[in-house]
């Protein structure tokens, strides 16, 4: 004698259950992709800023005179990141005018990771 319980055949709510099981992994993946994109944006912005500042130090002696002006120019050229000029440093080396950048990229607390240090360097011959 088999007893058939009605709730075993009831299929209502299976979509909600499947969504509840897969949604955390999906949203974690989605937020990871977004954060990785922001990290790449930051890296590209830093690299653009140091390249433009190193070039400016070599080519434009009116606009980029002195270390403060060069680091300020680098922060302005960092593709809208709004970084302080203290993120950048300038030195005159054997390769020419060298500009470095170092920035601590803070990941959201949900990932539980420490900040990643993003660096960039460019040297333009004088």
C-alpha positions in Angstrom: 0.0 0.0 0.0 1.6 3.3 -1.1 0.5 6.5 0.3 0.9 9.5 -2.0 1.3 12.7 -0.2 0.1 15.8 -2.1 3.1 18.0 -1.3 5.5 15.6 -3.0 3.8 16.3 -6.3 3.4 20.0 -5.8 5.9 21.8 -8.0 5.0 25.4 -7.0 7.9 27.2 -5.6 10.7 25.3 -7.3 11.8 28.3 -9.2 12.1 30.3 -6.0 14.0 27.5 -4.4 16.4 27.3 -7.3 16.9 31.0 -7.3 17.6 31.0 -3.6 20.3 28.4 -4.0 22.0 29.9 -7.0 21.6 33.7 -6.3 24.4 34.0 -3.8 27.0 32.5 -6.2 25.6 34.6 -9.1 25.7 37.9 -7.2 29.2 37.2 -5.8 30.4 36.5 -9.3 28.7 39.7 -10.6 30.2 41.9 -7.9 33.6 40.3 -8.4 33.4 41.2 -12.1 32.5 44.8 -11.3 35.3 45.1 -8.7 37.8 43.6 -11.1 36.7 46.2 -13.7 37.2 49.0 -11.2 40.7 47.6 -10.4 41.6 47.6 -14.1 40.2 51.2 -14.4 42.4 52.3 -11.5 45.5 50.6 -13.0 44.9 52.2 -16.4 44.2 55.6 -14.9 47.5 55.5 -12.9 49.5 54.3 -15.9 48.0 57.1 -18.0 48.8 59.7 -15.3 52.4 58.7 -14.9 53.0 58.5 -18.7 51.5 61.9 -19.4 53.4 63.5 -16.4 56.7 62.0 -17.5 56.2 63.2 -21.0 55.1 66.7 -19.7 58.3 66.9 -17.6 60.4 66.3 -20.6 58.5 68.3 -23.3 56.7 71.1 -21.5 59.0 73.1 -19.3 56.4 75.8 -18.8 53.6 73.7 -17.4 55.7 71.0 -15.6 58.3 72.8 -13.7 59.3 71.2 -10.4 58.2 68.1 -8.6 55.0 69.5 -7.2 53.7 70.7 -10.6 54.5 67.3 -12.2 52.8 65.3 -9.5 49.8 67.6 -9.6 49.7 67.2 -13.4 49.8 63.4 -13.0 46.8 63.4 -10.6 44.9 65.5 -13.1 45.6 63.1 -16.0 44.6 60.0 -14.0 41.4 59.5 -16.0 38.9 60.9 -13.5 40.1 58.9 -10.5 40.4 62.0 -8.3 43.6 60.9 -6.6 45.7 63.2 -4.5 49.0 64.4 -5.9 50.8 62.6 -3.0 50.0 59.3 -4.8 52.6 60.2 -7.4 56.3 60.9 -7.1 58.8 62.4 -9.6 62.5 61.8 -10.0 65.1 62.6 -12.6 67.0 59.4 -13.4 69.4 58.0 -16.1 66.4 57.1 -18.3 65.1 60.6 -18.1 62.1 62.0 -16.2 60.5 59.2 -14.2 57.1 59.3 -12.5 55.9 56.6 -10.1 52.5 56.0 -8.6 51.3 53.8 -5.8 47.7 53.5 -4.6 46.0 51.2 -2.1 42.9 49.9 -3.9 40.3 49.1 -1.2 38.0 46.1 -2.0 34.6 46.0 -0.4 34.3 44.4 3.0 32.1 41.6 1.6 35.2 40.0 0.0 37.2 40.1 3.2 40.5 41.0 1.6 43.1 43.6 2.5 43.7 46.5 0.1 45.6 45.8 -3.1 48.5 48.0 -3.9 48.3 49.2 -7.5 51.5 50.7 -9.0 52.5 52.4 -12.2 55.8 53.7 -13.5 56.9 55.7 -16.6 60.1 57.2 -17.8 60.4 59.6 -20.7 63.8 60.7 -22.0 64.7 64.3 -21.5 
